Amino acid sequence: MIWVAVYDVSDDGERGWAASVLQAWGFVRVQRSLYVGRLQRGRAADLAAALARRVKTGHVALIPVTEELLWGALEVGTPPYAPLKPPRYVQTLLV
């Protein structure tokens, strides 16, 4: 499942830590405080718990989005970091 992570954290250290954790979990930065990644629902709960242990001065939301809805998103302009829509992965079977 695709997840959108968005945060508003006032403490610089906590904000930097949250960004590092999201990237370590495979999320890609789209805007300063908006990331997109793929996780199974159970793993998203683990990520939320990890973020809750350190983020005390703000808010972090992990929002599930179906691939169909994400691909229907409308965008204008060039994103500053990465595209909102992650690349579609094609599974290849080697025999």
Secondary structure by P-SEA (a helix, b strand, c coil): cbbbbbbbbccaaaaaaaaaaaaaaccccccccbbbbbbcaaaaaaaaaaaaaccccbbbbbbbbcaaaaaacccccccccccccccbbbbbbcc
